[in-house]
Amino acid sequence: MSVCTIGWPYDCVVVEQAAAVDRELLAIGAAVQARLPDLAQEVWQRLASTTPELRGDDMYEELLTASIADNVASLLHVFEQGTPIGVVRAPAAAQENARRMAQRQVPIVRLVRSYRIAHGRFLAHCVEEIAARSYISDLTAALVARLVDVTFDYVDQVSVQVIATYQRERDQWLIGQAAKRAARVNALLTGNPADMDAAESALGYRLRAKHLGVVAWLSGESDAAKCMAELERLASTAARTLKARGRALFVPRDEALAWIWLPLGQDAQINRESLEAAFHDKVASVRVAVGEPADGLDGFRRTHRQAVQTQNLAVIATPGTRVTAFAEVGALALICSDRDTARSWVLATLNDLAIDDEPHARLRETLQLYLTTGSYTVTAERMLLHKNTAQYRVGKAEQALGAPIGEHRADIELALRACHHLGRAVLRDPPPTTR
């Protein structure tokens, strides 16, 4: 017979009911623990049915079962001892399960879902036990309420800890894997003889394919993890848009720059429109330099070299564009490997036509279009000018050059393209105005 030292009979009833809830809750938990194999199997079947990468993985199934067993034991300890949820620590098996999922790159949502499923099945078994024991309605209601509160708080506390473990392990694992991948790629790029089968297996990428080399980077962003996540997402999006024949090969180079290879189909058509669509991104600071598609291991190397050369040009362009393609700037990329030399050559070739102001910019634009079309009429139509205005501008441009166009036409065209793509980086400041 229980003794109540509290003065009011109502308080005595509350205390006795709370003691009964604690006692019965422990008994119910123990009964469910006795059915642990069934509980674990139910969780595994539900998780595996929506997670193809886990099917047939006996080792992971064992880890999941151990994690469920340890969590149930830990939860029963909370029931028995009244341990504050705030001091509960995720069991070792649960932490190891999170680490393995991170190493296998199973999405974190699968980890969170496993806890939701396990929580739901544990509650279902507990409710079955409560129903089988035919408690009075007040005790049943109190049991269910306390069961829901304690288990929810426990799962919330433990899931936060295993998510943190997953994220730490994933970061460390990716750093290690990225270092190995970078070393393997560097060996391929240096031209050393390669075991193609071993290299493809290690990289998870087909070298006997048609490749599109890409250099992608973010400017003005200091969060390295955020940068890499954004660039990796960009690579995946581009692969889908260009209908790549497999996953992109993604190799981080520093905190804000990555090398990317996209495996293309042999009939893939790469042009300005397709590249703009593939690398369209809501992040304004994303920049991309692209080589030309090429086949096999030699193509893997060549398209990458082109992308790197294009990126060297793109970073000095003022202003720059989101996407710069070697197909459009190949010759410029080669001459601009040395920025100072390129600028000196442009200034010597264009003379006063390289002055950085609005009047000379109009002359350069008109002359460049005229050299492309070979017609004053077509030039005027495209620029919405009168034919005489187009002819006048070409004449003024020739005066600024200080020499007839015909003598150095090829050099002038290339220098004008350099001005168009690089802007102020290769132009001369206008002379000071006099009053």
C-alpha positions as CSV (number, residue, x, y, z in Angstrom):
1,M,0.0,0.0,0.0
2,S,1.5,3.3,-1.0
3,V,1.9,6.1,1.5
4,C,1.3,9.7,0.4
5,T,3.0,12.4,2.5
6,I,1.5,15.2,0.4
7,G,-1.4,17.0,2.0
8,W,-4.1,16.8,-0.6
9,P,-5.7,13.6,-1.8
10,Y,-5.7,14.8,-5.4
11,D,-1.9,15.2,-5.2
12,C,-1.6,11.7,-3.8
13,V,-3.5,10.3,-6.8
14,V,-1.2,12.2,-9.2
15,V,1.9,10.8,-7.5
16,E,0.6,7.3,-7.5
17,Q,-0.4,7.5,-11.2
18,A,3.0,8.9,-12.2
19,A,4.7,6.0,-10.4
20,A,2.4,3.6,-12.1
21,V,3.2,5.2,-15.5
22,D,7.0,4.9,-14.9
23,R,6.6,1.3,-13.7
24,E,4.4,0.2,-16.6
25,L,6.4,2.1,-19.2
26,L,9.5,0.2,-18.2
27,A,7.7,-3.1,-18.4
28,I,6.3,-2.2,-21.9
29,G,9.7,-1.2,-23.1
30,A,11.2,-4.4,-21.9
31,A,8.5,-6.4,-23.6
32,V,9.3,-4.6,-26.9
33,Q,13.0,-5.2,-26.4
34,A,12.2,-8.9,-26.3
35,R,10.8,-8.5,-29.8
36,L,13.9,-6.6,-31.0
37,P,14.7,-8.8,-34.0
38,D,11.2,-8.2,-35.4
39,L,11.5,-4.5,-34.9
40,A,14.9,-4.3,-36.5
41,Q,13.7,-6.4,-39.5
42,E,10.7,-4.1,-40.0
43,V,12.9,-1.0,-40.0
44,W,15.4,-2.6,-42.4
45,Q,12.8,-3.7,-44.9
46,R,11.2,-0.3,-45.0
47,L,14.5,1.5,-45.3
48,A,15.9,-0.9,-48.0
49,S,12.7,-0.6,-50.0
50,T,13.4,3.0,-50.7
51,T,17.2,3.0,-50.6
52,P,18.5,0.8,-53.5
53,E,22.2,1.4,-52.5
54,L,21.5,-0.5,-49.2
55,R,19.9,-3.6,-50.6
56,G,21.9,-6.8,-50.2
57,D,24.4,-5.1,-47.8
58,D,24.6,-7.6,-44.9
59,M,27.2,-5.5,-43.1
60,Y,25.0,-2.4,-43.0
61,E,22.0,-4.5,-42.0
62,E,24.0,-5.8,-39.0
63,L,25.1,-2.2,-38.1
64,L,21.5,-0.9,-38.3
65,T,20.3,-3.8,-36.1
66,A,23.0,-3.1,-33.5
67,S,22.2,0.6,-33.6
68,I,18.5,-0.1,-33.0
69,A,19.3,-2.5,-30.2
70,D,21.6,0.0,-28.5
71,N,19.1,2.9,-28.9
72,V,16.3,0.8,-27.4
73,A,18.5,-0.2,-24.4
74,S,19.5,3.4,-23.9
75,L,15.9,4.5,-24.1
76,L,14.9,1.9,-21.5
77,H,17.7,3.3,-19.2
78,V,16.0,6.7,-19.6
79,F,12.7,5.1,-18.6
80,E,14.2,3.3,-15.6
81,Q,16.5,6.0,-14.2
82,G,14.7,9.1,-15.3
83,T,17.8,10.4,-17.0
84,P,17.5,13.9,-18.3
85,I,17.3,13.8,-22.1
86,G,19.8,16.6,-22.3
87,V,22.7,14.4,-21.0
88,V,21.9,11.4,-23.2
89,R,24.6,10.5,-25.7
90,A,24.1,8.5,-28.9
91,P,25.2,4.9,-28.5
92,A,28.5,3.7,-30.0
93,A,26.7,1.5,-32.6
94,A,24.5,4.5,-33.7
95,Q,27.6,6.6,-34.2
96,E,29.4,3.9,-36.2
97,N,26.3,3.4,-38.3
98,A,26.3,7.1,-39.1
99,R,30.0,7.0,-40.0
100,R,29.5,4.0,-42.4
101,M,26.6,5.8,-44.1
102,A,28.8,8.8,-44.7
103,Q,31.6,6.8,-46.1
104,R,29.3,5.1,-48.5
105,Q,27.9,8.5,-49.5
106,V,24.4,7.4,-48.6
107,P,22.4,10.7,-48.5
108,I,21.9,12.1,-45.0
109,V,18.1,12.1,-45.5
110,R,18.4,8.2,-45.4
111,L,20.0,8.4,-42.0
112,V,17.3,10.7,-40.6
113,R,14.6,8.6,-42.2
114,S,15.9,5.5,-40.4
115,Y,15.3,7.2,-37.1
116,R,11.8,8.2,-38.1
117,I,11.0,4.7,-39.2
118,A,12.5,3.1,-36.1
119,H,10.7,5.6,-33.8
120,G,7.4,4.9,-35.5
121,R,7.8,1.1,-35.3
122,F,8.9,1.3,-31.7
123,L,5.8,3.3,-30.8
124,A,3.6,0.9,-32.7
125,H,4.9,-2.1,-30.7
126,C,4.5,-0.2,-27.5
127,V,0.9,0.7,-28.3
128,E,0.2,-3.0,-29.1
129,E,1.6,-3.9,-25.6
130,I,-0.5,-1.2,-23.9
131,A,-3.6,-2.4,-25.7
132,A,-2.9,-6.0,-24.7
133,R,-2.7,-5.1,-21.0
134,S,-6.2,-3.6,-20.8
135,Y,-5.3,-0.6,-18.5
136,I,-7.9,1.7,-17.3
137,S,-8.5,4.7,-19.7
138,D,-6.7,7.3,-17.5
139,L,-3.6,5.2,-17.2
140,T,-3.6,4.3,-20.9
141,A,-3.8,8.0,-21.8
142,A,-1.0,8.9,-19.4
143,L,1.2,6.1,-20.6
144,V,0.7,7.0,-24.3
145,A,1.4,10.7,-23.6
146,R,4.6,10.0,-21.6
147,L,5.7,7.4,-24.2
148,V,5.3,9.9,-27.0
149,D,7.0,12.8,-25.1
150,V,10.0,10.8,-23.9
151,T,10.7,8.9,-27.2
152,F,10.3,12.1,-29.3
153,D,12.8,14.0,-27.1
154,Y,15.2,11.0,-27.1
155,V,15.1,10.6,-30.9
156,D,15.5,14.4,-31.4
157,Q,18.5,14.4,-29.0
158,V,20.2,11.4,-30.6
159,S,19.5,12.2,-34.2
160,V,21.2,15.6,-33.8
161,Q,24.3,13.9,-32.5
162,V,24.5,11.2,-35.3
163,I,23.8,13.8,-37.9
164,A,26.9,15.8,-36.6
165,T,28.9,12.5,-36.7
166,Y,27.7,11.9,-40.3
167,Q,28.7,15.3,-41.4
168,R,32.2,15.2,-39.8
169,E,32.9,11.8,-41.2
170,R,31.6,12.8,-44.7
171,D,33.8,15.9,-44.7
172,Q,36.9,13.9,-43.7
173,W,36.1,11.1,-46.1
174,L,35.5,13.4,-49.0
175,I,38.8,15.2,-48.3
176,G,40.6,11.9,-48.3
177,Q,38.8,10.7,-51.4
178,A,39.3,14.0,-53.2
179,A,43.1,13.8,-52.4
180,K,43.3,10.3,-53.9
181,R,41.2,11.3,-56.9
182,A,43.4,14.4,-57.5
183,A,46.6,12.4,-57.3
184,R,45.2,9.9,-59.8
185,V,44.0,12.6,-62.2
186,N,47.4,14.4,-61.9
187,A,49.1,11.2,-62.9
188,L,46.9,10.9,-66.0
189,L,47.5,14.5,-67.0
190,T,51.3,14.3,-66.8
191,G,51.2,11.8,-69.6
192,N,52.5,8.8,-67.6
193,P,51.4,5.4,-69.0
194,A,48.1,4.6,-67.5
195,D,46.3,1.3,-66.6
196,M,43.0,2.4,-68.0
197,D,40.9,-0.3,-66.2
198,A,42.5,0.6,-62.8
199,A,42.2,4.3,-63.4
200,E,38.5,4.1,-64.5
201,S,37.7,1.9,-61.5
202,A,39.4,4.2,-59.0
203,L,37.9,7.4,-60.5
204,G,34.4,6.0,-61.2
205,Y,34.7,7.6,-64.6
206,R,35.1,6.3,-68.2
207,L,38.3,7.5,-69.8
208,R,37.5,5.8,-73.1
209,A,34.7,8.3,-73.7
210,K,34.2,11.7,-75.3
211,H,35.1,14.4,-72.7
212,L,34.3,18.0,-72.1
213,G,36.9,19.6,-69.8
214,V,35.7,22.4,-67.5
215,V,37.3,24.7,-65.0
216,A,34.7,26.2,-62.6
217,W,35.3,28.7,-59.8
218,L,33.6,31.1,-57.5
219,S,34.8,34.7,-57.0
220,G,34.2,36.6,-53.8
221,E,33.2,33.6,-51.6
222,S,35.1,32.8,-48.5
223,D,33.3,29.7,-47.3
224,A,35.2,26.8,-48.8
225,A,32.6,24.1,-47.9
226,K,29.9,26.2,-49.5
227,C,32.0,26.8,-52.6
228,M,32.7,23.1,-53.2
229,A,29.1,22.2,-52.6
230,E,27.9,24.8,-55.1
231,L,30.5,23.8,-57.7
232,E,29.7,20.1,-57.3
233,R,26.0,20.8,-57.7
234,L,26.8,22.9,-60.8
235,A,28.8,19.9,-62.3
236,S,25.9,17.5,-61.7
237,T,23.4,20.0,-63.2
238,A,25.6,20.5,-66.3
239,A,25.9,16.7,-66.8
240,R,22.1,16.3,-66.8
241,T,21.5,19.2,-69.1
242,L,24.1,18.0,-71.6
243,K,22.8,14.5,-71.3
244,A,26.2,13.2,-70.2
245,R,26.8,9.4,-70.4
246,G,27.5,9.1,-66.7
247,R,28.5,11.2,-63.7
248,A,30.8,14.1,-63.9
249,L,34.4,13.7,-62.7
250,F,34.8,16.4,-60.0
251,V,38.2,17.3,-58.7
252,P,38.5,20.2,-56.2
253,R,41.8,22.2,-56.6
254,D,41.5,24.8,-53.9
255,E,38.8,26.3,-51.7
256,A,36.9,27.9,-54.6
257,L,38.1,26.2,-57.9
258,A,37.5,22.8,-59.3
259,W,38.4,20.7,-62.4
260,I,35.5,18.9,-64.0
261,W,35.2,16.4,-66.9
262,L,31.8,15.6,-68.4
263,P,31.4,12.3,-70.3
264,L,29.6,13.1,-73.5
265,G,27.8,11.0,-76.1
266,Q,29.6,10.7,-79.5
267,D,26.7,12.7,-81.1
268,A,26.7,15.5,-78.5
269,Q,26.5,19.0,-80.0
270,I,28.2,21.6,-77.9
271,N,27.6,25.3,-78.7
272,R,27.2,28.6,-77.0
273,E,23.5,28.0,-76.4
274,S,23.9,24.5,-74.9
275,L,26.8,25.8,-72.6
276,E,24.8,28.7,-71.4
277,A,21.9,26.4,-70.5
278,A,24.2,23.8,-68.9
279,F,26.0,26.3,-66.7
280,H,23.2,28.7,-66.0
281,D,23.2,29.2,-62.2
282,K,21.5,31.4,-59.6
283,V,24.8,32.2,-58.0
284,A,26.1,35.2,-59.8
285,S,29.8,34.7,-58.8
286,V,30.0,31.3,-60.6
287,R,32.4,31.4,-63.6
288,V,33.2,28.6,-66.0
289,A,35.9,28.0,-68.6
290,V,35.3,25.2,-71.1
291,G,37.6,23.2,-73.5
292,E,36.5,21.5,-76.7
293,P,35.1,18.0,-76.7
294,A,37.7,15.3,-77.3
295,D,37.9,11.5,-77.3
296,G,39.8,9.0,-75.1
297,L,42.7,9.6,-72.8
298,D,44.5,12.1,-75.1
299,G,41.2,13.9,-75.4
300,F,40.8,13.9,-71.6
301,R,44.2,15.7,-71.4
302,R,43.6,18.1,-74.3
303,T,40.2,19.4,-73.4
304,H,41.5,20.0,-69.9
305,R,44.5,22.0,-71.1
306,Q,42.2,24.1,-73.2
307,A,39.9,24.7,-70.3
308,V,42.8,25.8,-68.1
309,Q,44.1,28.1,-70.9
310,T,40.7,29.6,-71.3
311,Q,40.4,30.1,-67.5
312,N,43.7,32.0,-67.5
313,L,42.2,34.4,-70.0
314,A,38.8,34.6,-68.3
315,V,40.2,35.7,-64.9
316,I,41.8,38.8,-66.4
317,A,38.8,39.7,-68.6
318,T,37.2,43.0,-67.6
319,P,34.3,42.6,-67.4
320,G,34.1,38.8,-67.6
321,T,31.3,36.5,-68.7
322,R,29.8,33.5,-66.8
323,V,30.9,31.0,-69.5
324,T,34.1,31.4,-71.6
325,A,34.6,28.7,-74.3
326,F,38.0,27.7,-75.9
327,A,36.2,27.4,-79.2
328,E,35.5,31.1,-79.2
329,V,38.8,32.4,-77.6
330,G,41.3,29.7,-78.4
331,A,43.9,31.9,-80.1
332,L,43.4,34.6,-77.5
333,A,43.9,32.1,-74.7
334,L,47.2,31.1,-76.2
335,I,48.6,34.6,-76.6
336,C,47.3,35.7,-73.2
337,S,49.2,33.2,-71.2
338,D,51.4,36.1,-70.5
339,R,49.2,39.1,-69.7
340,D,51.8,41.8,-69.8
341,T,53.1,40.6,-73.2
342,A,49.6,40.3,-74.6
343,R,48.8,43.9,-73.5
344,S,52.0,45.2,-75.1
345,W,51.2,43.4,-78.3
346,V,47.6,44.7,-78.4
347,L,48.8,48.3,-77.8
348,A,51.5,48.1,-80.5
349,T,49.0,46.5,-83.0
350,L,46.1,48.9,-82.5
351,N,48.0,52.1,-81.5
352,D,45.5,54.8,-80.5
353,L,42.5,52.5,-81.4
354,A,43.3,50.8,-78.0
355,I,42.4,53.8,-76.0
356,D,39.9,52.9,-73.3
357,D,37.0,55.4,-73.8
358,E,33.6,55.3,-75.4
359,P,34.4,56.9,-78.8
360,H,37.3,54.5,-79.4
361,A,35.1,51.6,-78.2
362,R,32.6,52.4,-80.9
363,L,35.3,52.6,-83.5
364,R,36.7,49.1,-82.4
365,E,33.2,47.6,-82.5
366,T,32.5,49.0,-86.0
367,L,35.8,47.9,-87.4
368,Q,35.6,44.4,-85.9
369,L,32.2,43.9,-87.5
370,Y,33.3,45.3,-90.8
371,L,36.3,43.0,-90.9
372,T,33.9,40.1,-90.3
373,T,31.3,41.0,-92.9
374,G,33.5,42.8,-95.4
375,S,30.6,45.1,-96.2
376,Y,29.7,48.7,-95.1
377,T,26.1,48.0,-95.8
378,V,25.8,44.9,-93.7
379,T,27.8,46.5,-90.9
380,A,25.5,49.5,-90.9
381,E,22.4,47.2,-90.9
382,R,23.6,45.2,-87.9
383,M,24.6,48.2,-85.9
384,L,21.5,50.2,-86.9
385,L,23.6,52.9,-88.6
386,H,23.5,54.7,-91.8
387,K,26.0,53.2,-94.3
388,N,27.9,56.5,-94.4
389,T,28.3,56.5,-90.6
390,A,29.7,53.0,-90.7
391,Q,32.1,54.0,-93.5
392,Y,33.2,57.1,-91.6
393,R,33.9,55.1,-88.4
394,V,36.0,52.6,-90.3
395,G,38.0,55.4,-91.7
396,K,38.5,57.0,-88.3
397,A,39.6,53.6,-86.9
398,E,42.1,53.3,-89.7
399,Q,43.4,56.8,-88.7
400,A,43.8,55.7,-85.1
401,L,45.7,52.6,-86.2
402,G,48.2,54.8,-88.0
403,A,48.6,52.3,-90.9
404,P,46.4,50.7,-93.6
405,I,44.3,47.8,-92.4
406,G,45.3,45.5,-95.2
407,E,49.0,45.4,-94.1
408,H,48.2,43.7,-90.8
409,R,44.6,42.5,-91.1
410,A,45.0,39.2,-89.2
411,D,46.8,40.8,-86.3
412,I,44.3,43.6,-86.1
413,E,41.3,41.2,-86.0
414,L,42.9,39.2,-83.2
415,A,43.8,42.3,-81.3
416,L,40.3,43.6,-81.6
417,R,39.0,40.3,-80.3
418,A,41.3,40.6,-77.3
419,C,39.9,44.0,-76.6
420,H,36.3,42.6,-76.9
421,H,37.0,39.8,-74.4
422,L,39.5,41.3,-72.0
423,G,38.4,45.0,-72.0
424,R,40.5,47.3,-69.7
425,A,43.0,44.6,-69.1
426,V,44.6,45.2,-72.5
427,L,43.6,48.8,-73.2
428,R,45.4,52.1,-72.7
429,D,44.1,54.8,-70.4
430,P,42.8,57.9,-72.3
431,P,45.0,60.9,-72.3
432,P,44.3,63.5,-69.6
433,T,41.9,66.2,-70.6
434,T,43.2,69.8,-70.8
435,R,41.2,72.9,-69.8
